[in-house]
Amino acid sequence: MELAKSLSLIVPELTVSIGVILVLLLDVVIRKEKWIVGFLSLSFILGAGVLAYLRVGVSGEAFGMLLVSPLSRAFDLAILLGAALTTLIAWEKKGEHHFLVLSAVLGAMVLVKSVHFISFLLALELFSFAIIGQIALTDERLGVEAAMKFFVLSVLASTFIVMGAAFLYAIYGSFYFPVAYLSDIFELKSLSNSLLFILAFVLIITGMGFKLSAVPFHFWTPEVFRGAHSAVAGFIATVSKASAFGFLVNLLFITFGRQSALWGDLLMWLGAITMIVGNLAALGERDIKRMLGYSTIAHAGYILLAFGVGTNESVGAAIFYLIIYTIMTLGAFAVVHSVGEGRSDLNYYRGLLKTNPFQTVMLTVFLVSLAGIPPTAGFAGKFYLFSSVLKAGEVGFVVWALINGVISAFYYMRPVFYALGFEPETVFEAKLRPALFLVLIVSLIGVFYFGLAPSGLLEFAQAVVSP
């Protein structure tokens, strides 16, 4: 009976699991019509998304390790949205890529529900190694180099988290998150345990800092983005962030829930430093994929600010922003892929309006949205995110975030200026396959729809935080 109840709670995850197996088997059988593998992968992602949405109100604990809630399902929807768009961008890639995308999705969905370090570490390794495989599936030297860098840093980050989990186990005798919540840091039996608790907290936050690209653990991001395929870079920028933030909510509000004084201000200051470092570093960047890598760092800073505040409204605004960020970021990476994987230098974007006007329009829309300029979804996302922080009384942090928004506009507009204000140095025809065109159109609709009518998505995001 208990097994049946647990299985019923994780139907979307089981759907993705079946998809992983079938896609792997089908890729071995099919030799020519490889699009069938991509179609099957996309079908399972969309099917899991529908199931997650229909079951968004279902709550419970599965196997004593996974906490299923409306909030975790909201993170699932962000993950599955990013995975669906990624699959379309990389439609022409081999079946192994689609298998790895589904595997990473499964790891991410388990990650955001984990309330036990065993399930968390298993999900984290599945997710990380699936991404490493995606990066390494290339004939380019930069891609293999990026995969090696990501592998080394992923192992390092996981090591920090494992050490932190081991210290918590030494204190409480359990890997189950709520056990730590039941005790207060100042009620621990000895000073050594209190110090051990703080050390565990620092180690786990450090490991998660690598996953979030938070400063000072951000240095891998632009290099990996430059070497990875645009679809993979977009996947890391969106799905990886959604899964990491989803787990961070469980970690902070369950394991360290009674120590909010320990992490609230820390996250806000970490967010403030992360956004300024990401934005300033992007100002001098002439490679658009590296620029988007630094942009990812800056956006992680904005979201960290909201999680640091920790109110229901700010967490809901962060989820709202995360979904919007997924749409506009993957739209931008779709344009980069369309222009060409080997044409990420801004010189290739000179005079793009005259050679490829459709890509120029799409690029302009997505970069304007990332800069937070109305009437796009990026503006709505930042408005509600900053408003939630302001309502918590953090005026200084909001002013700082607004200054960073102004700084970001400079580097977001540089590719647009190159495309509109120069004569083309090289003439080429950007590729626009049907799947890629679909990504651009869906992202375009999302950017304007959620910019002009954001209330529906915002109400959903607020409802899952306080159902």
Rosetta blueprint (number, residue, H / E / L):
1 M L
2 E H
3 L H
4 A H
5 K H
6 S H
7 L H
8 S H
9 L H
10 I L
11 V H
12 P H
13 E H
14 L H
15 T H
16 V H
17 S H
18 I H
19 G H
20 V H
21 I H
22 L H
23 V H
24 L H
25 L H
26 L H
27 D H
28 V H
29 V H
30 I L
31 R L
32 K L
33 E L
34 K L
35 W H
36 I H
37 V H
38 G H
39 F H
40 L H
41 S H
42 L H
43 S H
44 F H
45 I H
46 L H
47 G H
48 A H
49 G H
50 V H
51 L H
52 A H
53 Y H
54 L H
55 R L
56 V L
57 G L
58 V L
59 S L
60 G E
61 E E
62 A E
63 F L
64 G L
65 M L
66 L E
67 L E
68 V E
69 S L
70 P H
71 L H
72 S H
73 R H
74 A H
75 F H
76 D H
77 L H
78 A H
79 I H
80 L H
81 L H
82 G H
83 A H
84 A H
85 L H
86 T H
87 T H
88 L H
89 I H
90 A L
91 W L
92 E L
93 K L
94 K L
95 G H
96 E H
97 H H
98 H H
99 F H
100 L H
101 V H
102 L H
103 S H
104 A H
105 V H
106 L H
107 G H
108 A H
109 M H
110 V H
111 L H
112 V L
113 K L
114 S E
115 V L
116 H E
117 F H
118 I H
119 S H
120 F H
121 L H
122 L H
123 A H
124 L H
125 E H
126 L H
127 F H
128 S H
129 F H
130 A H
131 I H
132 I H
133 G H
134 Q H
135 I H
136 A H
137 L L
138 T L
139 D L
140 E L
141 R H
142 L H
143 G H
144 V H
145 E H
146 A H
147 A H
148 M H
149 K H
150 F H
151 F H
152 V H
153 L H
154 S H
155 V H
156 L H
157 A H
158 S H
159 T H
160 F H
161 I H
162 V H
163 M H
164 G H
165 A H
166 A H
167 F H
168 L H
169 Y H
170 A H
171 I H
172 Y H
173 G L
174 S L
175 F L
176 Y E
177 F H
178 P H
179 V H
180 A H
181 Y H
182 L L
183 S L
184 D L
185 I H
186 F H
187 E H
188 L L
189 K L
190 S L
191 L H
192 S H
193 N H
194 S H
195 L H
196 L H
197 F H
198 I H
199 L H
200 A H
201 F H
202 V H
203 L H
204 I H
205 I H
206 T H
207 G H
208 M H
209 G H
210 F H
211 K H
212 L H
213 S L
214 A L
215 V L
216 P L
217 F L
218 H L
219 F L
220 W L
221 T H
222 P H
223 E H
224 V H
225 F H
226 R H
227 G H
228 A L
229 H L
230 S H
231 A H
232 V H
233 A H
234 G H
235 F H
236 I H
237 A H
238 T H
239 V H
240 S H
241 K H
242 A H
243 S H
244 A H
245 F H
246 G H
247 F H
248 L H
249 V H
250 N H
251 L H
252 L H
253 F H
254 I H
255 T H
256 F L
257 G H
258 R H
259 Q H
260 S H
261 A H
262 L H
263 W H
264 G H
265 D H
266 L H
267 L H
268 M H
269 W H
270 L H
271 G H
272 A H
273 I H
274 T H
275 M H
276 I H
277 V H
278 G H
279 N H
280 L H
281 A H
282 A H
283 L H
284 G L
285 E L
286 R L
287 D E
288 I H
289 K H
290 R H
291 M H
292 L H
293 G H
294 Y H
295 S H
296 T H
297 I H
298 A H
299 H H
300 A H
301 G H
302 Y H
303 I H
304 L H
305 L H
306 A H
307 F H
308 G H
309 V H
310 G L
311 T L
312 N H
313 E H
314 S H
315 V H
316 G H
317 A H
318 A H
319 I H
320 F H
321 Y H
322 L H
323 I H
324 I H
325 Y H
326 T H
327 I H
328 M H
329 T H
330 L H
331 G H
332 A H
333 F H
334 A H
335 V H
336 V H
337 H H
338 S H
339 V H
340 G L
341 E L
342 G L
343 R L
344 S L
345 D E
346 L H
347 N H
348 Y H
349 Y H
350 R L
351 G L
352 L H
353 L H
354 K H
355 T H
356 N L
357 P H
358 F H
359 Q H
360 T H
361 V H
362 M H
363 L H
364 T H
365 V H
366 F H
367 L H
368 V H
369 S H
370 L H
371 A H
372 G L
373 I L
374 P L
375 P L
376 T L
377 A H
378 G H
379 F H
380 A H
381 G H
382 K H
383 F H
384 Y H
385 L H
386 F H
387 S H
388 S H
389 V H
390 L H
391 K H
392 A L
393 G L
394 E L
395 V H
396 G H
397 F H
398 V H
399 V H
400 W H
401 A H
402 L H
403 I H
404 N H
405 G H
406 V H
407 I H
408 S H
409 A H
410 F H
411 Y H
412 Y H
413 M H
414 R H
415 P H
416 V H
417 F H
418 Y H
419 A H
420 L H
421 G H
422 F L
423 E L
424 P L
425 E L
426 T L
427 V L
428 F L
429 E L
430 A L
431 K L
432 L L
433 R L
434 P H
435 A H
436 L H
437 F H
438 L H
439 V H
440 L H
441 I H
442 V H
443 S H
444 L H
445 I H
446 G H
447 V H
448 F H
449 Y H
450 F H
451 G H
452 L H
453 A L
454 P L
455 S H
456 G H
457 L H
458 L H
459 E H
460 F H
461 A H
462 Q H
463 A H
464 V H
465 V H
466 S L
467 P L
